[in-house]
Amino acid sequence: MRFWSISSISPLVSFPGFNSCCHGNWKHYSAIRRGHSIFNTATNVEISHKRWQTSQAATMATVRESESKISIGPHRKGEGVEDDTGVVYYGPISGTIKKVKLLSLSTCCLSVSLGPVITFLTAPEMNVILKGAVASSVIFLSASTTAALHWFVSPYVHKLKWQPGSDSFEVEMLSWLATHIPRTIRFADIRPPETQRPFVTFRANGSFYFVDEEHCRNKALLARLTPTKPAQESTFKNL
C-alpha cells in the first residue's frame, strides 16, 4: 500500500468548495486585521491627544501661578522676607525708586572718585586751574542730580503697617543711601502738607509723606491720612 501526502498532490487537483471557502475566510481575516489596526491607531491618537491636553493644562496652571506671584514694589509675605503682619499698603513703584537711587549713587561715587583723575590725565596741556574747575563742575553736577532725586522721592512711603484701632502707624522710607528706615507716626501729628512740593499727601513731625491713593485699598485709613485744610475764619466774623 502506498500513501500520498497532500503536498505531493498536483496543484491542478482541487477539492470542490475548498478554494472558495479558503478565499472567503482569508477576506474575512484581512478585514478583521484592518479593522483592528484602524481601532488601535484611533486609540493611540486619542491617548496622545489626552496626554497633550493634560500637559497643556499643567503648563497653563504653572503660568497662572507664576503670574500671580509677580508684583510691583516690595515682596509680600511668604517670599523669603520678614513677616509683614499688619501691612496695609505697599508702594507700587518702590522697587523702581530704589534701583534708580542706587544707580544715581553709583554714578555720583564714580564721578567724585574718577572725575578729577580723568580730567587731569586726558588733557595734560590744559591749565591746572581750568582742570580743577572742570573736575569741580563734574562733581557738583553729579552730586546735584543725586540730591535732587533724593529730595523728589524722599516723601514716598514704601510700606505702611497699621492695626485697626491703633492711634499710630509705621511707615518705611528710603534714606539717601537707599536703605529702609522705619518711622512711627501718630494720627494726631498728621497735618495738611501746605506746600508746593509735588507728590505729597500729608505732613507729620516736620516731614512730608506721599501715599498713592489709587493703590491704598483701606479707604478709612486713607481718609485719616489725607486731612482737609481747615476753613479760614472770615475776617468779618466779629463785625
VENCOR-V190458 format. One record per residue. N is the residue number from 0. PHI is phi in radians with two decimals (* if undefined). Layout:
# VENCOR-V190458
n;phi
N;PHI
N;PHI
This chain:
# VENCOR-V190458
n;phi
0;*
1;-2.07
2;-1.80
3;-2.04
4;-1.54
5;-1.18
6;-1.17
7;-1.48
8;-1.31
9;-1.13
10;-1.13
11;-1.32
12;-1.47
13;-2.44
14;-1.63
15;-1.12
16;1.41
17;-1.24
18;-1.12
19;-1.13
20;-1.18
21;-1.14
22;-1.12
23;-1.16
24;-1.14
25;-1.13
26;-1.08
27;-1.10
28;-1.15
29;-1.14
30;-1.09
31;-1.12
32;-1.11
33;-1.13
34;-1.11
35;-1.14
36;-1.14
37;-1.11
38;-1.11
39;-1.10
40;-1.12
41;-1.11
42;-1.12
43;-1.11
44;-1.11
45;-1.13
46;-1.13
47;-1.11
48;-1.13
49;-1.14
50;-1.12
51;-1.14
52;-1.10
53;-1.11
54;-1.14
55;-1.14
56;-1.12
57;-1.13
58;-1.13
59;-1.12
60;-1.13
61;-1.13
62;-1.13
63;-1.11
64;-1.16
65;-1.19
66;-1.17
67;-1.22
68;-1.53
69;-1.31
70;-2.58
71;-1.78
72;1.65
73;-1.11
74;-1.21
75;-1.54
76;-1.13
77;1.56
78;-2.01
79;1.51
80;-2.10
81;-1.14
82;-1.19
83;-1.76
84;-1.17
85;1.59
86;-1.32
87;-2.00
88;-2.68
89;-2.13
90;-1.17
91;-1.14
92;-2.06
93;-1.09
94;-1.10
95;-1.13
96;-1.09
97;-1.13
98;-1.14
99;-1.15
100;-1.14
101;-1.12
102;-1.13
103;-1.13
104;-1.13
105;-1.13
106;-1.16
107;-1.15
108;-1.12
109;-1.15
110;-1.17
111;-1.21
112;-1.47
113;-1.78
114;-1.01
115;-1.08
116;-1.11
117;-1.13
118;-1.11
119;-1.36
120;-1.62
121;-1.41
122;-2.29
123;-1.18
124;-1.45
125;-1.31
126;-1.11
127;-1.10
128;-1.11
129;-1.16
130;-1.09
131;-1.10
132;-1.15
133;-1.13
134;-1.11
135;-1.13
136;-1.14
137;-1.11
138;-1.12
139;-1.11
140;-1.14
141;-1.16
142;-1.17
143;-1.17
144;-1.14
145;-1.16
146;-1.16
147;-1.15
148;-1.12
149;-1.12
150;-1.10
151;-1.29
152;-1.79
153;-1.09
154;-1.30
155;-1.21
156;-1.54
157;-1.55
158;-2.71
159;-2.34
160;-1.97
161;-2.75
162;-1.79
163;-0.95
164;1.69
165;-1.42
166;-1.63
167;-2.53
168;-2.54
169;-2.04
170;-2.06
171;-2.07
172;-1.98
173;-1.93
174;-1.40
175;-1.24
176;-1.67
177;1.12
178;-1.86
179;-1.39
180;-2.15
181;-1.45
182;-2.39
183;-1.86
184;-2.19
185;-1.60
186;-1.10
187;-1.22
188;-1.60
189;-1.35
190;-2.31
191;-1.06
192;-1.11
193;0.87
194;-2.62
195;-1.57
196;-1.18
197;-1.34
198;0.99
199;-2.33
200;-1.73
201;-2.66
202;-2.19
203;-2.61
204;0.99
205;1.43
206;-2.05
207;-1.78
208;-2.40
209;-2.23
210;-2.16
211;-1.24
212;-1.14
213;-1.23
214;-1.86
215;-1.66
216;-1.37
217;-1.46
218;-1.20
219;-1.14
220;-1.16
221;-1.09
222;-1.12
223;-1.38
224;-1.53
225;-2.10
226;-1.23
227;-1.52
228;-1.23
229;-1.09
230;-1.18
231;-1.26
232;-1.25
233;-1.19
234;-1.20
235;-1.74
236;-1.12
237;-1.56
238;-1.38
